Every structure is written in structure tokens, then in C-alpha cells.
Amino acid sequence: MNILLCGIAGHMGREVQALGAVGYRGASVVLGVDPTGGCDTDIPVYTSFRDVPASVDVDCIVDFSHHSAVPELLSFATERRLPTVVATTGHTEEELTLIREAAKVIPVFHSANMSLGVALLVELAKKAVQAMPDAEIEIVEKHHDRKVDAPSGTALMIADAITEIRPELYTNVGRSGYGKRTKNEIGIHSLRMGNVVGEHEVILATPSQTITLKHEAHSRALFAEGALAAAAHIVGAQAGLYDMYTLVSGARTTAAAV
């Protein structure tokens, strides 16, 4: 499986390259796109998708660059009918619309978190919320001090999954001020410090008991592993929008498909 890696010069780009070098999931990074151009690799690297030759043999695109790359990325992917893994976060509504539109033409895998463990956390949280319909719910997420979006896309993904079970709930991001907690809010709290890779904690509490579900990332390699697993999942798949649920469940189509 030949991979075109967008964001090849970044931290995650290096993680994906390292896995590709050992053939993880049958992947091999054969081409890179990065606006900086600078990358210590023998792999051809272009600063723009416009410069990528038409003759390249690529099976899938993996994007670990920046959410603002979505327009150019998906224009290139749809033109060449290439399955694409969008592993960036912080997308605007306009960019999310572009992702959904591209999924009408090609298979697009999009997740706010590429960790298989986080996907399991989300499913466990949904089961817990279903079993404890009166619980108060709080989400605490921690990341390194360089992360620019708060709350994290993963925290919002968890909250969205919970509201699938309890649609009356709404999010209260960074609770502050004077006043009691309301019954139907999901509190989301973001901590930024040091070099924390990523921690997400879901707390469900009633007057008589508390359940805590937690996922902790020890290395950024787990996100690269998830991205290459996602690439293997959508190569050869039909056009549609895929996510971590379709990956962990083994589904070849998704309810989110368009």
C-alpha cells in the first residue's frame, strides 16, 4: 500500500514514516507533501499538491498537516480518485463541508482522534451513559502546551457520542463564573502543560457512585498506527465517510456515508 503523506516534515509525519519503514499494515510512504519542503528523507517531497506528477503510483493519502490544507488536499484527492485519511483537527464548518462533499466521490476517513483506544473509550462511554441515564457527566482532557485548539477535537467527539444516547444534554466548555451546575450539561475542561501526549477522562457521577473512564496516550506513535490502519481499511472501499467506529467494528460502510 503506497502512501502519499501530507505533513511529512512534522512530528506525526516522522512517526508515520518510521512505521512505513518497517511495513506496518503493509504500508510504504513513497511520496510527501509539505509546505516547508524540509525533510530528512530520500522520499520525494513537494511543497504543493500542484507539483505532484500525474505518474506517481499512490494508493492512499494520509494527512497529518494542518486543517487549513483540506481544500487543496481534497481537490487533489477527488481529481485523482484517491482514498484519503484526514487525521487533522480543528476544522472549520466550511472545511467539514468539503470533507463531506469529497466523501460523495472517494472514501474519506475522518476522525478527531486516530487512536483505536480512544475509539474504544467512546464506545464504553456510550454504554455507561445508557446504563446510568441520570448521571452527571464531565470530560477532562490534557495535552501538551503547544496544542492550539481547546477543547480538543477528541473531547468534542466524546461529547457528541454521549449526546447520541442522551440528546437533551449540551456542552459547557470551561465552566466559569458564579452559579450551580445545570442538570443537562456536559462539562468539558482543557489542561495544557508540558509534553503531555494526550489524556481523556470521562466521569459519570450520581449521588451514590462514580465511574471514571480514561485513556492515556504514551506516545504519538499510536496516532500513526491508527492512521495507517485507517488507510488499509478504506483502500478498495466504496465512496463514503468513514470513522473509527467503522474501523473497530470492521464495517466496510458507515452510517455517516454519503
VOFITI-415080 format. One record per residue: residue number from 1; residue in one letter; x, y, z of N, C-alpha, C in turn. Coordinates in pm, whole numbers, plus 50000, padded with zeros to 5 digits. Layout:
N
[NUM "A" [X Y Z] [X Y Z] [X Y Z]]
...
END
This chain:
258
[1 "M" [50085 49881 50000] [50000 50000 50000] [50089 50124 50000]]
[2 "N" [50093 50195 49890] [50176 50313 49875] [50104 50437 49928]]
[3 "I" [50172 50508 50019] [50111 50622 50087] [50173 50753 50042]]
[4 "L" [50087 50851 50012] [50129 50990 49997] [50103 51056 50131]]
[5 "L" [50208 51105 50195] [50197 51160 50330] [50202 51312 50326]]
[6 "C" [50091 51375 50362] [50083 51520 50369] [50121 51563 50510]]
[7 "G" [50217 51654 50521] [50270 51691 50652] [50387 51602 50690]]
[8 "I" [50461 51558 50592] [50568 51460 50612] [50681 51514 50701]]
[9 "A" [50698 51647 50706] [50808 51704 50783] [50775 51727 50930]]
[10 "G" [50648 51707 50969] [50606 51733 51106] [50632 51615 51199]]
[11 "H" [50597 51633 51326] [50616 51528 51426] [50544 51399 51386]]
[12 "M" [50416 51412 51349] [50340 51293 51313] [50386 51237 51179]]
[13 "G" [50431 51325 51090] [50486 51277 50964] [50603 51184 50986]]
[14 "R" [50688 51218 51082] [50803 51133 51112] [50761 51001 51173]]
[15 "E" [50655 51004 51254] [50604 50879 51314] [50550 50786 51206]]
[16 "V" [50476 50842 51110] [50420 50760 51001] [50533 50704 50916]]
[17 "Q" [50633 50785 50888] [50748 50736 50810] [50816 50619 50878]]
[18 "A" [50833 50628 51010] [50900 50522 51085] [50822 50391 51076]]
[19 "L" [50690 50399 51083] [50608 50277 51070] [50612 50224 50927]]
[20 "G" [50609 50316 50831] [50615 50274 50691] [50746 50205 50659]]
[21 "A" [50853 50247 50727] [50985 50187 50702] [50990 50041 50742]]
[22 "V" [50903 50000 50835] [50901 49859 50877] [50779 49786 50820]]
[23 "G" [50707 49852 50728] [50595 49787 50661] [50472 49767 50746]]
[24 "Y" [50450 49855 50843] [50332 49842 50930] [50205 49846 50845]]
[25 "R" [50119 49746 50865] [49993 49732 50791] [50016 49728 50640]]
[26 "G" [50133 49686 50600] [50164 49677 50458] [50185 49811 50392]]
[27 "A" [50210 49914 50472] [50222 50050 50418] [50366 50085 50386]]
[28 "S" [50381 50168 50283] [50511 50223 50246] [50490 50368 50204]]
[29 "V" [50558 50461 50272] [50546 50602 50236] [50637 50629 50116]]
[30 "V" [50576 50661 50002] [50654 50677 49879] [50664 50821 49832]]
[31 "L" [50585 50909 49894] [50579 51048 49847] [50534 51136 49963]]
[32 "G" [50584 51259 49965] [50544 51353 50068] [50505 51486 50011]]
[33 "V" [50414 51554 50083] [50380 51693 50051] [50391 51771 50181]]
[34 "D" [50466 51879 50179] [50480 51963 50298] [50520 52103 50254]]
[35 "P" [50448 52204 50299] [50479 52341 50254] [50618 52388 50294]]
[36 "T" [50675 52328 50400] [50809 52367 50441] [50915 52310 50348]]
[37 "G" [50882 52195 50287] [50975 52130 50196] [51089 52060 50265]]
[38 "G" [51121 52102 50386] [51236 52047 50457] [51206 51915 50525]]
[39 "C" [51280 51812 50488] [51256 51680 50546] [51377 51592 50521]]
[40 "D" [51428 51529 50627] [51546 51444 50616] [51504 51305 50569]]
[41 "T" [51481 51293 50439] [51434 51167 50383] [51475 51157 50236]]
[42 "D" [51485 51035 50188] [51513 51013 50046] [51384 51010 49964]]
[43 "I" [51270 51018 50032] [51141 51016 49965] [51119 51150 49894]]
[44 "P" [51068 51152 49771] [51038 51280 49705] [50936 51361 49785]]
[45 "V" [50966 51488 49808] [50877 51576 49884] [50849 51701 49802]]
[46 "Y" [50720 51734 49790] [50676 51852 49715] [50613 51953 49811]]
[47 "T" [50625 52079 49779] [50569 52182 49866] [50421 52206 49840]]
[48 "S" [50368 52153 49732] [50228 52172 49698] [50177 52051 49620]]
[49 "F" [50048 52024 49635] [49988 51915 49557] [49991 51946 49407]]
[50 "R" [49997 52073 49373] [50001 52111 49232] [50128 52060 49164]]
[51 "D" [50232 52034 49244] [50360 51991 49187] [50374 51839 49178]]
[52 "V" [50278 51765 49232] [50288 51620 49233] [50266 51566 49092]]
[53 "P" [50360 51488 49036] [50344 51436 48900] [50223 51345 48886]]
[54 "A" [50165 51347 48770] [50048 51262 48745] [50084 51115 48741]]
[55 "S" [50211 51085 48721] [50255 50946 48703] [50279 50871 48833]]
[56 "V" [50267 50938 48950] [50302 50871 49076] [50205 50757 49105]]
[57 "D" [50258 50649 49164] [50179 50531 49198] [50146 50536 49347]]
[58 "V" [50026 50584 49378] [49984 50603 49517] [49848 50536 49538]]
[59 "D" [49833 50468 49652] [49707 50400 49684] [49619 50480 49778]]
[60 "C" [49680 50566 49860] [49603 50639 49962] [49682 50762 50008]]
[61 "I" [49610 50865 50048] [49671 50983 50109] [49646 50979 50259]]
[62 "V" [49748 51010 50337] [49733 51028 50481] [49774 51171 50513]]
[63 "D" [49686 51246 50578] [49710 51387 50605] [49730 51413 50753]]
[64 "F" [49853 51452 50790] [49884 51493 50927] [49944 51634 50923]]
[65 "S" [49889 51720 50840] [49946 51854 50824] [49873 51955 50912]]
[66 "H" [49780 52029 50854] [49703 52133 50924] [49565 52137 50860]]
[67 "H" [49464 52165 50943] [49326 52160 50889] [49306 52254 50770]]
[68 "S" [49385 52361 50761] [49368 52455 50651] [49410 52397 50516]]
[69 "A" [49477 52280 50519] [49519 52215 50393] [49405 52142 50325]]
[70 "V" [49290 52130 50392] [49179 52048 50341] [49135 52086 50200]]
[71 "P" [49116 52212 50166] [49068 52243 50030] [49160 52189 49921]]
[72 "E" [49290 52218 49929] [49384 52172 49827] [49398 52020 49831]]
[73 "L" [49404 51964 49951] [49418 51820 49969] [49303 51744 49903]]
[74 "L" [49180 51784 49934] [49065 51710 49883] [49039 51738 49735]]
[75 "S" [49078 51854 49687] [49069 51881 49543] [49159 51783 49467]]
[76 "F" [49281 51766 49517] [49376 51672 49456] [49324 51528 49468]]
[77 "A" [49275 51492 49586] [49231 51354 49610] [49111 51316 49524]]
[78 "T" [49014 51405 49512] [48896 51373 49431] [48930 51370 49283]]
[79 "E" [49018 51459 49240] [49057 51461 49099] [49124 51330 49060]]
[80 "R" [49206 51275 49151] [49279 51152 49120] [49214 51027 49179]]
[81 "R" [49097 51046 49240] [49019 50935 49297] [49103 50853 49396]]
[82 "L" [49164 50923 49491] [49248 50858 49590] [49181 50856 49726]]
[83 "P" [49167 50739 49789] [49118 50733 49927] [49204 50822 50016]]
[84 "T" [49140 50888 50113] [49213 50986 50193] [49180 50973 50341]]
[85 "V" [49285 50974 50423] [49270 50975 50569] [49300 51117 50616]]
[86 "V" [49199 51185 50670] [49217 51321 50723] [49237 51307 50874]]
[87 "A" [49361 51321 50919] [49395 51298 51059] [49423 51428 51134]]
[88 "T" [49382 51541 51076] [49399 51670 51142] [49274 51706 51221]]
[89 "T" [49285 51807 51308] [49171 51851 51389] [49154 52001 51376]]
[90 "G" [49049 52053 51439] [49026 52198 51440] [48962 52252 51314]]
[91 "H" [48891 52168 51239] [48834 52212 51111] [48720 52312 51130]]
[92 "T" [48714 52405 51037] [48602 52498 51033] [48481 52427 50973]]
[93 "E" [48364 52490 50984] [48243 52432 50925] [48257 52420 50774]]
[94 "E" [48323 52518 50712] [48344 52512 50567] [48433 52392 50530]]
[95 "E" [48536 52367 50609] [48624 52254 50582] [48554 52121 50604]]
[96 "L" [48470 52115 50707] [48393 51992 50731] [48296 51966 50616]]
[97 "T" [48240 52072 50560] [48152 52057 50443] [48230 52000 50326]]
[98 "L" [48353 52047 50305] [48437 51995 50197] [48465 51846 50217]]
[99 "I" [48488 51806 50342] [48513 51664 50371] [48391 51580 50335]]
[100 "R" [48272 51627 50373] [48150 51553 50342] [48125 51547 50191]]
[101 "E" [48154 51656 50123] [48134 51658 49977] [48232 51564 49908]]
[102 "A" [48357 51561 49953] [48456 51472 49893] [48417 51327 49912]]
[103 "A" [48353 51296 50025] [48313 51158 50055] [48203 51107 49962]]
[104 "K" [48145 51195 49883] [48050 51151 49782] [48122 51092 49660]]
[105 "V" [48252 51121 49652] [48330 51082 49534] [48433 50974 49568]]
[106 "I" [48495 50986 49685] [48602 50895 49726] [48578 50850 49871]]
[107 "P" [48640 50740 49913] [48635 50706 50055] [48722 50802 50135]]
[108 "V" [48662 50865 50236] [48734 50958 50322] [48721 50909 50467]]
[109 "F" [48835 50890 50531] [48836 50852 50672] [48868 50977 50753]]
[110 "H" [48776 51014 50843] [48797 51135 50921] [48764 51106 51066]]
[111 "S" [48858 51135 51154] [48835 51118 51297] [48912 51224 51372]]
[112 "A" [48852 51275 51480] [48920 51373 51563] [49036 51312 51640]]
[113 "N" [49038 51180 51649] [49147 51111 51718] [49169 50979 51646]]
[114 "M" [49294 50951 51610] [49325 50832 51532] [49361 50712 51619]]
[115 "S" [49338 50720 51748] [49372 50612 51839] [49260 50508 51846]]
[116 "L" [49296 50381 51831] [49199 50273 51847] [49149 50267 51990]]
[117 "G" [49238 50300 52085] [49199 50300 52226] [49095 50406 52256]]
[118 "V" [49108 50523 52194] [49009 50629 52214] [48874 50586 52155]]
[119 "A" [48878 50517 52041] [48754 50467 51982] [48683 50374 52079]]
[120 "L" [48761 50291 52148] [48703 50202 52249] [48649 50283 52367]]
[121 "L" [48723 50387 52408] [48675 50474 52517] [48538 50534 52483]]
[122 "V" [48523 50579 52359] [48396 50638 52316] [48282 50537 52327]]
[123 "E" [48307 50414 52282] [48203 50311 52288] [48168 50277 52433]]
[124 "L" [48269 50270 52520] [48244 50241 52661] [48166 50356 52727]]
[125 "A" [48199 50480 52689] [48127 50595 52744] [47980 50590 52705]]
[126 "K" [47951 50554 52582] [47812 50545 52537] [47736 50438 52615]]
[127 "K" [47803 50325 52640] [47738 50217 52717] [47714 50262 52861]]
[128 "A" [47811 50333 52919] [47797 50379 53056] [47684 50481 53069]]
[129 "V" [47675 50573 52974] [47569 50675 52976] [47432 50610 52961]]
[130 "Q" [47425 50507 52878] [47299 50436 52860] [47258 50364 52988]]
[131 "A" [47356 50308 53059] [47328 50233 53182] [47298 50326 53300]]
[132 "M" [47349 50450 53294] [47331 50546 53404] [47267 50674 53349]]
[133 "P" [47140 50669 53314] [47077 50781 53244] [47064 50909 53327]]
[134 "D" [47082 50900 53459] [47068 51018 53544] [47203 51074 53590]]
[135 "A" [47312 51016 53541] [47444 51058 53587] [47480 51197 53534]]
[136 "E" [47554 51272 53615] [47616 51394 53569] [47748 51356 53501]]
[137 "I" [47780 51426 53392] [47893 51384 53309] [47992 51500 53293]]
[138 "E" [48118 51469 53316] [48225 51565 53297] [48335 51500 53212]]
[139 "I" [48397 51580 53127] [48509 51535 53044] [48630 51622 53074]]
[140 "V" [48743 51560 53107] [48867 51631 53133] [48971 51584 53032]]
[141 "E" [49031 51678 52959] [49134 51640 52862] [49262 51719 52887]]
[142 "K" [49375 51650 52868] [49507 51711 52891] [49593 51693 52766]]
[143 "H" [49664 51799 52729] [49756 51794 52616] [49879 51880 52644]]
[144 "H" [49977 51868 52558] [50100 51945 52568] [50071 52094 52550]]
[145 "D" [50166 52177 52591] [50144 52321 52590] [50151 52385 52452]]
[146 "R" [50177 52304 52348] [50182 52357 52211] [50051 52341 52135]]
[147 "K" [49957 52269 52193] [49830 52244 52124] [49749 52373 52118]]
[148 "V" [49697 52404 52000] [49634 52535 51980] [49482 52533 51996]]
[149 "D" [49417 52418 51983] [49271 52416 51994] [49228 52361 52130]]
[150 "A" [49129 52426 52188] [49072 52382 52315] [48923 52413 52314]]
[151 "P" [48838 52316 52346] [48876 52179 52382] [48929 52101 52262]]
[152 "S" [48986 51987 52290] [49039 51904 52182] [48926 51849 52097]]
[153 "G" [48960 51816 51974] [48861 51752 51888] [48812 51620 51946]]
[154 "T" [48899 51552 52019] [48862 51424 52080] [48758 51444 52189]]
[155 "A" [48777 51547 52273] [48679 51574 52378] [48542 51605 52318]]
[156 "L" [48542 51682 52210] [48415 51713 52143] [48355 51589 52080]]
[157 "M" [48440 51500 52027] [48393 51375 51969] [48326 51288 52075]]
[158 "I" [48386 51282 52193] [48328 51205 52303] [48193 51264 52344]]
[159 "A" [48188 51397 52356] [48063 51463 52394] [47954 51439 52290]]
[160 "D" [47990 51445 52162] [47892 51419 52055] [47838 51276 52064]]
[161 "A" [47926 51181 52095] [47883 51042 52108] [47787 51025 52225]]
[162 "I" [47814 51095 52333] [47728 51087 52451] [47590 51145 52421]]
[163 "T" [47586 51255 52346] [47456 51316 52314] [47375 51232 52215]]
[164 "E" [47440 51137 52149] [47363 51041 52069] [47274 50956 52159]]
[165 "I" [47322 50930 52279] [47246 50850 52375] [47152 50938 52456]]
[166 "R" [47199 51057 52494] [47117 51150 52571] [47111 51285 52500]]
[167 "P" [47022 51296 52401] [47018 51417 52317] [46979 51544 52392]]
[168 "E" [46930 51532 52513] [46892 51651 52590] [47013 51723 52649]]
[169 "L" [47129 51660 52644] [47249 51718 52703] [47313 51822 52609]]
[170 "Y" [47384 51916 52669] [47460 52015 52592] [47595 52034 52659]]
[171 "T" [47692 52087 52586] [47827 52102 52640] [47844 52240 52705]]
[172 "N" [47917 52242 52815] [47957 52364 52882] [48110 52362 52887]]
[173 "V" [48172 52436 52796] [48317 52432 52779] [48384 52530 52875]]
[174 "G" [48474 52480 52959] [48548 52566 53051] [48459 52637 53149]]
[175 "R" [48378 52564 53221] [48283 52623 53315] [48352 52729 53402]]
[176 "S" [48288 52843 53414] [48345 52951 53496] [48231 53038 53547]]
[177 "G" [48265 53132 53635] [48164 53223 53685] [48095 53171 53809]]
[178 "Y" [47983 53231 53840] [47910 53201 53962] [47777 53135 53928]]
[179 "G" [47750 53018 53983] [47624 52950 53955] [47639 52800 53965]]
[180 "K" [47531 52734 53997] [47534 52589 54012] [47539 52520 53876]]
[181 "R" [47591 52401 53878] [47591 52316 53758] [47447 52285 53720]]
[182 "T" [47415 52290 53592] [47280 52255 53548] [47271 52104 53523]]
[183 "K" [47153 52052 53527] [47131 51908 53520] [47177 51849 53386]]
[184 "N" [47155 51921 53277] [47175 51864 53143] [47304 51907 53075]]
[185 "E" [47403 51949 53150] [47526 51991 53085] [47634 51882 53094]]
[186 "I" [47719 51881 52990] [47842 51801 52993] [47955 51902 53007]]
[187 "G" [48021 51901 53121] [48133 51991 53140] [48256 51941 53066]]
[188 "I" [48324 52029 52994] [48448 51993 52926] [48559 52086 52975]]
[189 "H" [48668 52027 53022] [48776 52103 53083] [48907 52068 53014]]
[190 "S" [48982 52170 52971] [49105 52151 52895] [49226 52195 52976]]
[191 "L" [49324 52106 52990] [49450 52137 53056] [49561 52132 52953]]
[192 "R" [49651 52230 52956] [49763 52236 52863] [49892 52251 52943]]
[193 "M" [49981 52152 52931] [50103 52159 53012] [50209 52064 52960]]
[194 "G" [50334 52110 52970] [50449 52025 52942] [50442 51956 52808]]
[195 "N" [50469 51827 52810] [50475 51747 52688] [50375 51632 52691]]
[196 "V" [50260 51655 52754] [50157 51552 52764] [50108 51517 52624]]
[197 "V" [50117 51391 52587] [50075 51349 52453] [49925 51361 52438]]
[198 "G" [49851 51313 52536] [49705 51322 52530] [49640 51232 52634]]
[199 "E" [49553 51290 52716] [49475 51213 52812] [49330 51259 52804]]
[200 "H" [49239 51162 52807] [49097 51195 52805] [49025 51111 52910]]
[201 "E" [48949 51180 52993] [48882 51117 53106] [48734 51153 53103]]
[202 "V" [48650 51051 53112] [48505 51071 53117] [48459 51028 53255]]
[203 "I" [48393 51120 53327] [48349 51094 53464] [48198 51099 53468]]
[204 "L" [48137 50992 53519] [47992 50985 53537] [47965 50972 53686]]
[205 "A" [47885 51062 53741] [47861 51062 53885] [47713 51074 53917]]
[206 "T" [47670 50996 54016] [47537 51007 54076] [47560 51033 54225]]
[207 "P" [47455 51061 54300] [47475 51081 54444] [47536 50960 54515]]
[208 "S" [47526 50842 54455] [47571 50722 54525] [47698 50658 54469]]
[209 "Q" [47742 50699 54346] [47858 50632 54288] [47918 50714 54174]]
[210 "T" [48042 50683 54143] [48112 50750 54033] [48184 50646 53949]]
[211 "I" [48175 50661 53818] [48250 50577 53725] [48343 50669 53645]]
[212 "T" [48469 50628 53633] [48567 50704 53556] [48625 50617 53446]]
[213 "L" [48620 50667 53323] [48680 50600 53207] [48793 50688 53157]]
[214 "K" [48909 50630 53134] [49024 50711 53099] [49111 50644 52995]]
[215 "H" [49157 50724 52899] [49256 50679 52802] [49376 50771 52808]]
[216 "E" [49496 50713 52811] [49619 50790 52815] [49712 50746 52703]]
[217 "A" [49752 50840 52621] [49847 50811 52513] [49989 50823 52566]]
[218 "H" [50070 50721 52547] [50208 50723 52594] [50304 50774 52487]]
[219 "S" [50263 50763 52361] [50350 50800 52250] [50264 50842 52132]]
[220 "R" [50314 50937 52053] [50241 50979 51934] [50235 50868 51829]]
[221 "A" [50313 50763 51849] [50312 50652 51753] [50173 50590 51742]]
[222 "L" [50093 50594 51848] [49962 50530 51841] [49871 50599 51739]]
[223 "F" [49891 50731 51718] [49810 50801 51619] [49853 50762 51477]]
[224 "A" [49983 50742 51459] [50033 50696 51329] [49983 50555 51301]]
[225 "E" [49984 50470 51402] [49932 50333 51386] [49786 50336 51343]]
[226 "G" [49708 50420 51408] [49566 50430 51374] [49545 50483 51233]]
[227 "A" [49627 50579 51191] [49612 50637 51057] [49642 50534 50949]]
[228 "L" [49746 50453 50970] [49779 50351 50870] [49678 50237 50872]]
[229 "A" [49623 50206 50989] [49514 50108 50995] [49392 50161 50921]]
[230 "A" [49365 50292 50933] [49254 50354 50862] [49277 50350 50711]]
[231 "A" [49401 50376 50670] [49433 50372 50527] [49408 50233 50471]]
[232 "A" [49452 50130 50543] [49430 49993 50497] [49281 49961 50491]]
[233 "H" [49204 50024 50580] [49060 49999 50587] [48985 50056 50467]]
[234 "I" [49028 50172 50416] [48949 50237 50310] [49003 50213 50170]]
[235 "V" [49125 50162 50157] [49174 50130 50022] [49087 50017 49965]]
[236 "G" [49026 50043 49853] [48935 49946 49792] [48792 49957 49839]]
[237 "A" [48764 50050 49931] [48628 50067 49981] [48548 50158 49889]]
[238 "Q" [48416 50157 49906] [48331 50245 49828] [48338 50387 49882]]
[239 "A" [48298 50484 49801] [48296 50623 49846] [48207 50636 49968]]
[240 "G" [48249 50720 50061] [48173 50739 50183] [48260 50800 50290]]
[241 "L" [48197 50836 50401] [48268 50896 50514] [48286 50790 50621]]
[242 "Y" [48411 50759 50651] [48446 50653 50745] [48505 50714 50871]]
[243 "D" [48493 50639 50982] [48547 50688 51108] [48600 50571 51191]]
[244 "M" [48639 50597 51315] [48698 50493 51396] [48599 50382 51431]]
[245 "Y" [48470 50417 51436] [48372 50312 51463] [48372 50208 51352]]
[246 "T" [48377 50251 51228] [48378 50155 51118] [48505 50071 51121]]
[247 "L" [48613 50129 51172] [48740 50055 51179] [48736 49949 51289]]
[248 "V" [48694 49988 51410] [48694 49892 51521] [48587 49786 51505]]
[249 "S" [48478 49820 51431] [48371 49723 51411] [48393 49636 51288]]
[250 "G" [48489 49678 51204] [48518 49602 51083] [48419 49630 50970]]
[251 "A" [48335 49733 50986] [48235 49765 50885] [48302 49822 50760]]
[252 "R" [48249 49787 50643] [48303 49841 50519] [48227 49965 50473]]
[253 "T" [48115 49991 50535] [48043 50116 50511] [48011 50176 50646]]
[254 "T" [47971 50300 50646] [47942 50370 50771] [47806 50437 50763]]
[255 "A" [47744 50452 50878] [47617 50523 50882] [47633 50668 50838]]
[256 "A" [47757 50716 50846] [47784 50854 50805] [47813 50866 50657]]
[257 "A" [47811 50753 50586] [47843 50757 50444] [47744 50843 50369]]
[258 "V" [47792 50912 50265] [47702 50999 50186] [47693 50946 50045]]
END
